[in-house]
Every structure is written in structure tokens, then in C-alpha cells.
């Protein structure tokens, strides 16, 4: 800091426009190109991640829906051992649960079932 009569001077920095050299412009261009490349790569990663997470959310929502229906209705579809009885006199097929002995289906025999098997 210099002091000269009533004028006082001091050093400080200001942001001012400065003309770039050709080399500085080229380096800035390369830097921008690299930043664009990085941005595009991150956008691709974001899309892949979003798709992955979206799929996971869809699976969870389907599970929530199934379990909500189960709670609401008090029923769940399960594989249950049953017995199929083919009545060749009435041409009816009857499906009965083995655990409760409750008849769950009665229907007409299909064409394959109408072919009676004989013990040889």
C-alpha cells in the first residue's frame, strides 16, 4: 500500500474480461467436450438405474396388490392335492379336495377322459 498525499492506493483483484489465446480457447473446447461426454454417460446410467428401480417398484406393487386382495377377501390361491373322479355312467368328472373332502368342481368329461382305460 502506497500513501502519497491525500491519495491512497492498494492492490486488489477484480473479475474482468480477458481475451483468450488460441491455445486457451482450444483447451476450453476440449474441456467442454469432456464435460458433455461425462454428462451423457451419467444420463445413460440414470436411465438404466431408473429402469431397474422402476422394475423393482413394479414387482413390489404387484406383491402389495396380491397381499391386499388376500387380506380383503380372506382367501389365497394355493396348490392343493385333489382327487379327480371320472364317472363313465353319468359322463361327469368330479374334483374333490383331499384335505377337506369338499367337492370343488363337477364338469362333463372331455373327449380324452371319455376313453375308458382297461386293465390288461
Secondary structure, DSSP 4 states (H G I P E B T S, - for coil): -EEETTEEE---------PPPHHHHHHHHHHHHHHHHHHHHHHHHHHHHHHHHHHHHHHHHHHHHHHHHHHHHT-------EEEEEETTTTEEEEEETTT--EEEEEEPPTTTTS-----
